[in-house]
């Protein structure tokens, strides 16, 4: 007997094993909060990276950025525009 069949039989024979509606709601809320925290942390990391690149441009000029740094700055700026449009 495979694991899937065993799990199906267990749940079929014991339907009370499933969590109540309130527990499912709490689980959904936890997932949403966790997702929000991850998005905020990612945004903060991207803000720091953008600040670092802009500081370099401010100190030494745009020509001081490598091709990779310039592409990354363009990507971060584009994401910022997209994110800011979605928040309004």
N, C-alpha and C positions, 0 to 999 in steps of 0.2 A: 504494500500500500504506500503510495507516495505521500509526501508531507501535505500537499494541497488537499488530497482526498481526506486525509486525517483531520485537517483543520476544518474542512467543510462539515464533516460528520460531527465534530465537537460543537461547532456553532449551531448546527441544526438541532442537535440534541439538547443544547444548553443556550437557548436564546437570551436568557437573562444575563449572559456574559457581556452582552453589548452595553456600552455606557449609556446612561440616561441623557436626555436632550440637553440638560443644563451643562453636563460635562462636555458635550460636543461643542456647545456655545463657548465655553471657557477655552477649549482647545483652539477654536477658530480665532478668538481674541488674542491668544498667545502667539499664534502664527502671524497675525497682522502686526502685533507689536514688535515681534522679532524682525519681521521684514522691514518695518519702519526704522528700527535701530540700525540694521545693516545698511539701508539706503543713506541714512544720516552719516554713518561712519565713512562710507565710500565717498560721499559728497565732501566731507571734511578733508579726507586724504587728497582728493582731487583739488580742493581749494588750496591746500598747502603746496602741492606741486605747482599749481599755476602761479602762486605767489613767488615761489622760488625762481621760476622761469622769468616772470616779469621783473623781479629784482635784478636778475642778471642782465636783462635788456636795459633796465634803467641805469645800471652801473656802466655797462660796456657797449651798449647798442645792440640792435637787432642782428647785426652781422656776427656777433659773438656766439650766437646759438648754432649748434650743430644742426644738420638736416633733420636728424631724429628729434632733437629738442623742438625745433620749429614745427614739425608735424604734430608732435604731442601737444604743443601749445594751441595749435589750430583745432585739434580734436577737442581739447578741454573747453575752448571758447565756444565751439559749436554745440557741445553738450550743455553748456551753461545756458546758451540761448534757448535751446529746446526745453530744458528743465524750467526755465523762468517763464516761458510761454505757457507751459502746462499748469503752472501754479496759479495763474490769474483767472 
